Amino acid sequence: MRQIILDTETTGLDPREHRLIEVAGLEMVNRKLTGKHCHFYIHPQRDIDPDAQRVHGISLDMLEGKPVFKQVAGEIADFLRDAELIIHNAAFDIGFLDAEFERVRLPKTRSVAGGVIDTLAMAREVFPGKRNNLDALCDRFEIDRSNRTLHGALIDCELLAEVYLALTRGQESLEMAIETDSDSSNDLSLGARKPLIVQRASAAEQAGHEAMLARLDKKAGGACVWRDYEPLEAPAGADAS
């Protein structure tokens, strides 16, 4: 499945009032970035909250002449179509994308995409009780973030791709081990396997078994159900001992 590392920047925190100003997505296939990407700066048609601007550094003046969301909505939806989205704190970005898609009468994000992975939820499972924002995870996995002086959707996607690969590296090793075991077992044909060894019961063990059946017969007031089962024969080719 195609995976898209996705991030957004906005004018504020509430998708009912605020708007997207940047959307970025990087395509990944088989755990490798393909070089295909989607990146837009978007004019929000409203002001940008000062607190938000301090985080991402994008001013309204910088967005003059940029397209409004309606002009790029179809291209964004096409890029996300049927892909599994990898997002840090997915509820935030999905909430804003859904609000923008709804304004231009397009289906919601989860209807367009093939699924969503929230790396924040993953990190909280792996590192419970610790800071799990993108900066902290980069530091924990020794990922260079020296170019990230401010939040930006494109650079955050690049860092998140490395974080996601680090978070799931154990899963990759497990899949490789399962595949290796499966391949090695397929190389053994039935004819190449060693014959099974069947260990027969000794005379003492048979006598003990018969005594147990007799006690069960007495409790059942007749032949117990175990009398209906015949002893198993050794399989053909088995080494009976």
Wavefront OBJ file of the C-alpha trace (Angstrom):
o trace
v 0.000 0.000 0.000
v 1.092 3.563 -0.691
v 1.721 5.536 2.448
v 1.668 9.311 2.702
v 3.527 11.136 5.465
v 1.219 14.116 6.039
v 1.421 17.388 7.939
v -0.429 20.705 7.935
v -0.053 24.221 9.320
v -3.048 26.362 10.216
v -4.176 29.832 11.281
v -5.184 28.527 14.734
v -6.477 25.535 16.680
v -10.200 25.315 15.879
v -11.066 23.881 12.438
v -14.561 25.369 12.654
v -13.079 28.895 12.674
v -9.522 28.575 11.420
v -8.099 27.502 8.071
v -5.261 25.541 6.545
v -2.307 27.568 5.292
v 0.100 24.750 4.390
v -0.339 21.090 3.401
v 2.529 18.693 2.698
v 2.622 14.993 1.909
v 5.515 12.652 1.055
v 4.859 9.343 -0.680
v 6.391 6.176 0.784
v 6.266 2.692 -0.769
v 7.852 -0.369 0.858
v 9.254 1.840 3.635
v 11.148 4.036 1.176
v 10.345 7.602 0.102
v 9.651 7.645 -3.632
v 10.414 11.332 -4.211
v 6.771 12.082 -5.066
v 5.243 14.773 -2.916
v 2.370 17.216 -2.584
v 3.051 20.645 -1.086
v 0.918 23.771 -1.091
v 0.882 27.109 0.666
v -2.753 28.222 0.856
v -4.295 31.635 1.385
v -6.688 31.259 4.353
v -8.927 34.223 3.526
v -8.679 35.319 7.177
v -6.053 36.477 9.664
v -3.520 34.219 11.387
v -3.517 33.997 15.180
v -0.294 35.426 16.666
v 0.293 32.258 18.732
v 0.040 30.087 15.607
v 2.340 32.396 13.656
v 4.969 32.154 16.408
v 4.962 28.355 15.945
v 5.208 28.106 12.145
v 6.495 31.563 11.211
v 4.069 31.994 8.300
v 2.501 35.457 7.993
v -0.505 36.506 5.951
v 1.772 38.678 3.781
v 3.766 35.567 2.835
v 0.552 33.972 1.523
v -0.441 36.808 -0.799
v -0.991 35.377 -4.285
v -1.204 31.776 -3.063
v -4.229 29.682 -4.090
v -7.259 29.314 -1.845
v -8.104 25.770 -0.741
v -10.813 25.290 -3.369
v -8.220 25.685 -6.130
v -6.002 22.858 -4.836
v -8.556 20.618 -3.066
v -8.908 18.175 -5.959
v -5.148 17.754 -6.345
v -4.737 17.126 -2.617
v -7.563 14.563 -2.575
v -6.106 12.767 -5.615
v -2.677 12.535 -3.964
v -4.179 11.066 -0.781
v -6.558 8.702 -2.556
v -6.379 5.075 -1.297
v -3.102 5.765 0.551
v -2.477 5.029 4.214
v -1.837 8.363 5.928
v 0.888 8.646 8.568
v 0.272 11.705 10.761
v 1.565 12.888 14.136
v -1.497 13.788 16.223
v -3.804 12.746 13.405
v -6.992 14.143 14.952
v -5.714 17.705 14.513
v -4.737 17.446 10.835
v -7.726 15.268 9.878
v -10.052 17.728 11.579
v -8.758 20.622 9.482
v -8.689 18.631 6.236
v -12.259 17.431 6.836
v -13.449 20.987 7.474
v -11.793 22.253 4.287
v -13.090 19.339 2.183
v -16.584 19.905 3.550
v -16.474 23.581 2.537
v -15.845 22.587 -1.086
v -18.260 19.628 -0.947
v -15.676 16.856 -1.194
v -15.724 13.604 0.856
v -13.991 13.536 4.219
v -10.367 12.464 4.499
v -10.974 8.918 5.746
v -13.350 8.325 2.826
v -10.646 9.368 0.383
v -7.630 7.690 2.030
v -7.054 4.013 2.686
v -6.460 4.402 6.428
v -4.742 6.557 9.046
v -1.804 5.816 11.363
v -1.302 8.216 14.281
v 2.389 8.202 15.230
v 1.621 10.135 18.430
v -0.579 7.269 19.638
v 2.124 4.785 18.601
v 4.807 6.727 20.489
v 2.672 6.910 23.638
v 2.391 3.121 23.616
v 6.136 2.661 23.121
v 7.192 5.466 25.521
v 4.380 5.854 28.081
v 4.663 8.860 30.356
v 7.369 10.540 28.279
v 7.311 13.578 25.987
v 6.335 12.348 22.537
v 6.209 15.453 20.379
v 8.191 15.395 17.141
v 11.227 17.168 18.619
v 11.432 14.731 21.545
v 11.121 11.690 19.273
v 13.806 13.004 16.942
v 16.127 13.438 19.919
v 15.252 9.970 21.250
v 15.987 8.317 17.907
v 19.010 10.568 17.223
v 17.429 12.086 14.112
v 19.044 15.361 13.008
v 16.538 18.201 13.336
v 19.011 21.079 13.197
v 17.203 22.574 10.163
v 13.905 22.761 12.062
v 13.975 26.173 13.693
v 10.225 26.635 13.138
v 7.399 24.227 12.417
v 6.859 23.723 8.708
v 4.724 21.063 7.051
v 7.350 19.867 4.562
v 10.299 19.582 6.946
v 8.011 18.041 9.583
v 7.011 15.369 7.044
v 10.657 14.574 6.362
v 11.383 14.198 10.077
v 8.190 12.243 10.707
v 9.120 9.747 7.982
v 12.327 8.950 9.884
v 10.478 8.777 13.200
v 7.884 6.399 11.760
v 10.582 4.084 10.376
v 12.324 4.102 13.757
v 9.078 3.386 15.627
v 8.246 0.439 13.363
v 11.725 -1.009 12.895
v 10.912 -3.866 15.266
v 7.854 -4.774 13.191
v 10.016 -4.870 10.084
v 12.475 -7.265 11.759
v 9.612 -9.495 12.872
v 8.160 -9.603 9.359
v 11.573 -10.476 7.938
v 12.008 -13.278 10.506
v 8.573 -14.699 9.740
v 9.290 -14.560 6.020
v 12.660 -16.310 6.527
v 11.112 -19.056 8.639
v 8.346 -19.524 6.089
v 10.817 -19.771 3.217
v 12.998 -22.323 5.000
v 10.022 -24.535 5.843
v 8.866 -24.467 2.236
v 12.172 -25.973 1.153
v 11.393 -29.222 3.019
v 9.279 -31.566 0.936
v 7.348 -34.328 2.673
v 9.692 -36.923 1.223
v 12.740 -35.162 2.666
v 11.468 -35.110 6.263
v 12.682 -37.656 8.793
v 10.156 -40.369 9.783
v 8.184 -39.727 12.960
v 9.205 -41.727 16.022
v 6.221 -43.346 17.791
v 6.889 -44.329 21.394
v 4.800 -47.412 22.314
v 3.375 -47.811 25.831
v 5.158 -50.313 28.046
v 3.375 -53.332 29.550
v 3.201 -51.539 32.920
v 1.696 -48.425 31.290
v -0.876 -50.545 29.435
v -1.845 -52.285 32.702
v -2.232 -48.919 34.439
v -4.398 -47.659 31.568
v -6.608 -50.743 31.748
v -7.031 -50.303 35.528
v -8.111 -46.685 34.967
v -10.690 -47.798 32.365
v -12.017 -50.392 34.794
v -12.569 -47.707 37.440
v -14.335 -45.525 34.862
v -16.512 -48.536 33.855
v -17.550 -48.946 37.487
v -18.510 -45.288 37.850
v -20.372 -45.284 34.529
v -22.277 -48.462 35.351
v -21.061 -50.093 32.138
v -18.421 -49.656 29.461
v -17.079 -46.097 29.559
v -16.882 -44.075 26.344
v -13.114 -44.485 26.145
v -13.691 -48.180 25.298
v -15.047 -47.019 21.915
v -11.656 -45.652 20.842
v -9.202 -48.064 19.242
v -5.446 -47.600 19.764
v -3.866 -45.492 17.003
v -1.724 -47.283 14.435
v 1.689 -45.892 13.645
v 1.667 -43.733 10.463
v 3.198 -45.246 7.337
v 6.939 -44.729 7.362
v 7.011 -44.035 11.109
v 9.739 -45.506 13.230
v 7.848 -47.424 15.949
v 9.829 -48.200 19.060
l 1 2 3 4 5 6 7 8 9 10 11 12 13 14 15 16 17 18 19 20 21 22 23 24 25 26 27 28 29 30 31 32 33 34 35 36 37 38 39 40 41 42 43 44 45 46 47 48 49 50 51 52 53 54 55 56 57 58 59 60 61 62 63 64 65 66 67 68 69 70 71 72 73 74 75 76 77 78 79 80 81 82 83 84 85 86 87 88 89 90 91 92 93 94 95 96 97 98 99 100 101 102 103 104 105 106 107 108 109 110 111 112 113 114 115 116 117 118 119 120 121 122 123 124 125 126 127 128 129 130 131 132 133 134 135 136 137 138 139 140 141 142 143 144 145 146 147 148 149 150 151 152 153 154 155 156 157 158 159 160 161 162 163 164 165 166 167 168 169 170 171 172 173 174 175 176 177 178 179 180 181 182 183 184 185 186 187 188 189 190 191 192 193 194 195 196 197 198 199 200 201 202 203 204 205 206 207 208 209 210 211 212 213 214 215 216 217 218 219 220 221 222 223 224 225 226 227 228 229 230 231 232 233 234 235 236 237 238 239 240 241
